[in-house]
Amino acid sequence: MNLENLCKQVVAEARCTGAFIRKEGQEFDASKIEHKGFNDLVSYVDKEAEKQLVDALKTLLPEAGFITEEGTDSTKAEEFNWIIDPLDGTTNFMHGLPVFSISIALMQKQELVLGMIYEINKDEAFYAWKNGGAFLNDKKISVSKAPKLANSLVATGFPYTDFGKTNDYLKVLGAFMAKSHGVRRLGSAAVDLAYVACGRFESFFEFNLNAWDVAAGVLIVQEAGGKVTTFKEGGDPVFGREIVASNTAVHAEMLAVIGENW
């Protein structure tokens, strides 16, 4: 399998689906919003985008299975599985806030081998394949060289469905506000990870995430020279429901701040 060629084909398919999402966003009808759970929103756009992506990826790699957010196809395969978020940042999309993305990853058994994040409004395709480096619109990217947390811009995501750890989260947030250049919340974990990979953020942390939110970004950050863990070393950042991604240099400080306050 030529991962580089496959990756570029995935980018092309994401751009096509992104054009559909962009068009629908211009005339989106808020009355068509559905609720999967409290503050967990979905629309026909998410569902149709996922269907388009699944159909395209089945053509590119017929033997692969799927892990999808909206459940278009949940047939897992033994060796290869696509992990798809067709619209990461759905709440932003529904409110007309132009920060949302498509996230697609490919796992071979338990290893990430391909990741692609398409930031729709800026027409920025971030992608990587195993041992191939990370790219933004065909230009190689790398993480920031900032040496310390004090030189860093930190990204995060606020709790929006599970508020059981809100107080702990606010303590961590306060600590990062005091120890960095600032904290930003864009509303798309995939975009946050892509921005770590290209050096716009030095680090990103969040909890209560799903594999489709982060899988592509984990590989892209790693291939860009960054580091990704759970809140403690040794966990699984793809399926472990919590993540810390950084430019590597500030990672120990990130974990220390979380460990002291979480």
C-alpha positions in Angstrom: 0.0 0.0 0.0 1.3 3.4 -0.9 0.3 5.6 2.0 1.4 8.8 0.4 -0.9 8.3 -2.6 -3.8 7.1 -0.4 -3.4 10.1 1.8 -3.6 12.5 -1.1 -6.7 10.7 -2.4 -8.3 11.2 1.0 -7.5 14.9 0.9 -9.2 15.1 -2.5 -12.3 13.4 -1.2 -12.4 15.6 1.9 -12.2 18.7 -0.2 -15.3 17.5 -2.2 -17.3 16.8 1.0 -16.0 20.1 2.5 -17.5 22.0 -0.5 -20.8 20.4 0.3 -20.6 21.4 4.0 -19.5 24.9 3.1 -22.5 25.3 0.7 -25.0 24.0 3.2 -23.6 26.3 5.8 -24.5 29.3 3.8 -28.2 28.5 4.0 -28.4 26.3 7.1 -31.8 25.9 8.6 -31.5 25.8 12.4 -34.9 24.1 12.8 -33.2 20.9 11.4 -30.9 20.5 14.4 -31.2 17.2 16.2 -30.0 16.3 19.7 -28.1 13.1 20.3 -27.8 14.1 24.0 -27.6 17.3 26.1 -25.6 19.8 24.1 -24.6 17.0 21.7 -25.9 18.3 18.4 -26.2 16.8 14.9 -27.8 17.8 11.6 -28.5 16.4 8.2 -25.2 18.0 7.1 -23.2 15.8 9.5 -25.0 12.7 8.3 -24.8 13.4 4.6 -21.2 14.4 4.8 -20.4 11.1 6.6 -22.2 9.1 4.0 -20.3 10.8 1.2 -17.0 10.1 3.0 -17.8 6.5 3.8 -18.8 5.8 0.2 -15.6 7.4 -1.1 -13.3 5.6 1.3 -14.9 2.2 0.5 -13.8 2.7 -3.0 -10.3 3.7 -2.0 -9.8 0.8 0.4 -12.6 -1.8 0.0 -11.2 -4.1 2.7 -11.3 -1.5 5.5 -13.9 -1.2 8.2 -15.2 2.0 9.9 -15.5 3.8 13.2 -17.8 6.7 12.5 -19.4 9.4 14.7 -22.8 9.3 13.1 -22.9 5.5 12.7 -23.2 5.4 8.9 -21.0 2.3 8.9 -19.9 0.6 12.1 -18.5 -2.5 10.6 -15.0 -3.0 12.0 -12.4 -5.0 10.0 -9.6 -7.1 11.3 -6.7 -5.1 9.9 -7.7 -1.6 8.5 -10.3 0.7 10.0 -11.1 4.3 9.0 -12.0 6.6 11.9 -14.2 9.5 10.7 -15.6 12.7 12.1 -17.5 14.3 9.2 -18.0 17.6 10.8 -15.9 18.4 13.9 -17.2 21.6 15.3 -20.9 21.0 14.6 -22.0 23.6 17.1 -19.8 26.2 15.5 -21.2 25.3 12.1 -24.8 25.6 13.3 -24.1 29.0 14.7 -22.3 30.3 11.7 -18.9 30.4 13.4 -16.3 29.5 10.7 -14.2 27.0 12.6 -15.0 23.4 11.7 -13.3 20.5 10.0 -13.4 17.0 8.6 -11.2 14.5 10.4 -10.2 11.1 8.9 -7.7 8.6 10.2 -6.7 5.1 9.1 -5.6 2.5 11.7 -3.8 -0.7 10.8 -4.6 -3.0 13.7 -3.8 -0.7 16.7 -1.5 1.7 14.9 -2.3 5.0 13.2 -0.9 5.0 9.6 -2.7 8.0 8.0 -4.3 11.2 9.3 -6.1 14.1 7.5 -7.8 17.2 8.9 -9.5 19.5 6.4 -10.2 22.9 7.9 -13.1 23.8 5.6 -13.3 27.6 5.9 -9.6 28.3 5.4 -9.3 25.5 2.8 -6.4 24.1 4.7 -5.7 20.4 4.4 -3.4 19.0 7.1 -2.2 15.4 6.6 0.4 12.9 7.5 1.2 9.2 6.9 3.4 6.9 9.0 7.0 7.9 8.8 6.3 10.4 6.0 6.2 13.7 7.9 3.3 16.2 8.2 2.0 18.6 5.6 -0.3 21.6 5.1 -1.5 22.0 1.6 1.6 20.2 0.2 4.1 22.1 2.4 5.9 20.3 5.2 5.1 21.5 8.6 6.6 21.2 12.1 5.7 22.0 15.6 6.7 25.3 17.3 10.2 25.7 18.8 9.0 27.5 21.9 11.0 26.1 24.8 8.8 26.7 27.7 5.1 26.9 28.7 5.7 30.6 29.5 6.3 31.1 25.8 3.2 29.1 24.7 -0.3 29.6 23.5 -2.5 26.8 24.8 -5.6 25.4 23.3 -8.4 23.5 25.1 -12.0 22.5 24.8 -14.6 23.3 27.5 -16.9 20.6 29.0 -20.3 20.7 27.3 -22.0 17.4 28.2 -20.3 16.0 31.3 -19.9 18.6 34.0 -18.8 16.2 36.7 -15.2 17.5 36.6 -15.9 21.1 36.0 -14.2 22.3 39.2 -11.0 20.3 38.4 -11.1 21.6 34.8 -11.4 25.2 36.0 -8.4 24.8 38.3 -6.3 23.5 35.4 -7.6 26.3 33.1 -6.7 28.9 35.7 -3.2 27.5 36.1 -2.5 27.5 32.3 -3.9 31.1 32.1 -1.3 32.2 34.7 1.6 30.2 33.2 1.3 30.8 29.4 0.7 33.5 26.8 -3.0 32.6 27.0 -5.6 29.9 26.4 -7.9 29.6 23.4 -11.0 27.5 22.8 -11.8 27.2 19.1 -14.5 24.5 19.3 -12.9 21.8 17.1 -10.4 19.4 18.7 -9.3 18.4 15.2 -8.4 22.0 14.3 -6.7 22.4 17.7 -4.4 19.4 17.0 -3.7 20.6 13.4 -2.7 24.0 14.8 -0.3 22.3 17.3 1.2 20.4 14.4 1.9 23.6 12.4 3.1 25.7 15.3 0.1 28.0 15.8 -0.4 26.5 19.2 2.3 25.0 21.4 -0.1 22.7 23.2 -3.6 21.4 23.5 -5.5 19.5 26.2 -9.0 18.2 26.6 -11.0 15.4 28.2 -14.1 13.4 27.4 -13.2 13.2 23.7 -13.9 10.4 21.3 -11.5 8.6 18.9 -13.0 10.4 15.8 -12.2 13.8 17.4 -8.5 13.1 17.8 -7.2 10.1 15.8 -6.1 12.0 12.7 -4.6 14.8 14.8 -2.6 12.5 17.0 -0.7 11.2 14.0 -0.3 14.6 12.3 1.2 16.1 15.5 3.5 13.1 16.0 4.7 13.3 12.4 5.3 17.1 12.8 7.7 16.4 15.7 5.2 16.8 18.5 4.2 14.5 21.4 0.8 13.2 22.4 -0.2 11.4 25.6 -3.1 11.2 28.0 -3.0 13.3 31.1 -0.4 10.8 32.4 2.3 9.0 30.4 1.4 5.6 29.2 -2.3 6.0 28.3 -4.0 5.8 24.9 -4.7 9.3 23.6 -6.9 7.9 20.7 -9.3 5.9 22.8 -8.5 7.1 26.3 -11.0 10.0 26.4 -8.3 12.6 27.3 -5.4 14.1 25.5 -2.4 16.3 25.8 -0.6 17.3 22.6 2.4 19.6 22.4 5.5 20.6 20.6 7.4 18.1 22.9 9.5 20.8 24.6 6.6 21.9 26.9 5.0 18.5 27.4 6.5 17.8 30.8 5.3 21.2 32.0 1.8 20.5 30.6 1.5 17.2 32.4 2.9 18.7 35.6 0.3 21.5 35.6 -2.5 19.0 35.0 -1.2 16.6 37.6 -1.1 19.3 40.2 -4.7 20.5 39.6 -6.7 17.6 38.2 
